[in-house]
Every structure is written in C-alpha cells, then in structure tokens.
Amino acid sequence: MNPEELSFEALSLFNALSSDGQRQACHLAESLPEDEAVYLAAMRSMPKAKRRQFLFSLSKKRWGL
C-alpha cells in the first residue's frame, strides 16, 4: 500500500487503525482500491453504532446525501 495514493481522510484512518487493522487494509488493497480497503478495514474494527455514523458521513461527502 502506497501512502501517496491514499486520500488525506483514508491516510488518517489508516494511521489510526491498530496494527491488525492496518494488515487487513493492506491485504484488502490487493483486490480493492486502496481508499476502499482502508475504509472497509476501519469499518470492521468499529462498533455497530459508529459504523452506521461513519457510513452516513462517507455518503454525505461522496454523494452529497
């Protein structure tokens, strides 16, 4: 995973992940775009309530919902 390819938000999330979460993100990046791999690894490590809030914030930023 190349940090220069990540968006600022994805890089911040990646740095905040545990070492296990970072390994998951690197593994997922083999089959997904790097930003998506980081978001998915971050969501897997979040409690359900925060996951829902995170999805809404991503939707708002990406699609203006």
C-alpha positions as CSV (number, residue, x, y, z in Angstrom):
1,M,0.0,0.0,0.0
2,N,1.4,3.3,-1.1
3,P,0.6,6.2,1.3
4,E,0.9,8.7,-1.6
5,E,-2.0,7.1,-3.3
6,L,-4.4,7.5,-0.3
7,S,-6.7,10.4,0.2
8,F,-6.0,12.6,3.3
9,E,-9.0,11.0,5.1
10,A,-8.0,7.5,4.2
11,L,-4.4,8.1,5.3
12,S,-5.7,9.5,8.6
13,L,-7.9,6.5,9.1
14,F,-5.1,4.1,8.2
15,N,-2.8,5.7,10.8
16,A,-5.4,5.4,13.5
17,L,-6.0,1.7,12.9
18,S,-4.4,-0.9,15.1
19,S,-1.6,-3.0,13.6
20,D,-4.1,-5.7,12.9
21,G,-6.4,-3.3,11.1
22,Q,-3.5,-2.0,9.0
23,R,-2.6,-5.5,8.0
24,Q,-6.2,-6.1,7.0
25,A,-6.2,-2.9,4.9
26,C,-3.0,-4.0,3.1
27,H,-4.4,-7.4,2.4
28,L,-7.7,-5.9,1.1
29,A,-5.8,-3.5,-1.1
30,E,-4.7,-6.4,-3.2
31,S,-8.3,-6.7,-4.5
32,L,-9.8,-3.3,-3.9
33,P,-8.8,0.3,-4.5
34,E,-6.6,1.4,-1.6
35,D,-9.0,4.0,-0.1
36,E,-11.9,1.5,-0.1
37,A,-9.6,-1.1,1.5
38,V,-8.8,1.3,4.4
39,Y,-12.5,2.3,4.8
40,L,-13.5,-1.4,4.9
41,A,-10.8,-2.3,7.4
42,A,-11.8,0.7,9.6
43,M,-15.4,-0.3,9.5
44,R,-14.6,-3.8,10.5
45,S,-12.9,-2.5,13.7
46,M,-15.7,-0.1,14.6
47,P,-18.7,-0.8,16.9
48,K,-22.0,-1.1,15.1
49,A,-23.3,2.4,16.1
50,K,-20.1,4.1,14.9
51,R,-20.1,2.1,11.7
52,R,-23.5,3.5,10.8
53,Q,-22.4,7.0,11.6
54,F,-19.3,6.6,9.5
55,L,-21.2,5.3,6.5
56,F,-23.5,8.3,6.6
57,S,-20.6,10.7,6.8
58,L,-19.0,8.9,3.8
59,S,-22.2,9.1,1.8
60,K,-22.6,12.7,2.6
61,K,-19.1,13.6,1.4
62,R,-19.2,11.4,-1.7
63,W,-22.7,11.8,-3.0
64,G,-24.0,14.9,-1.1
65,L,-26.7,12.9,0.7
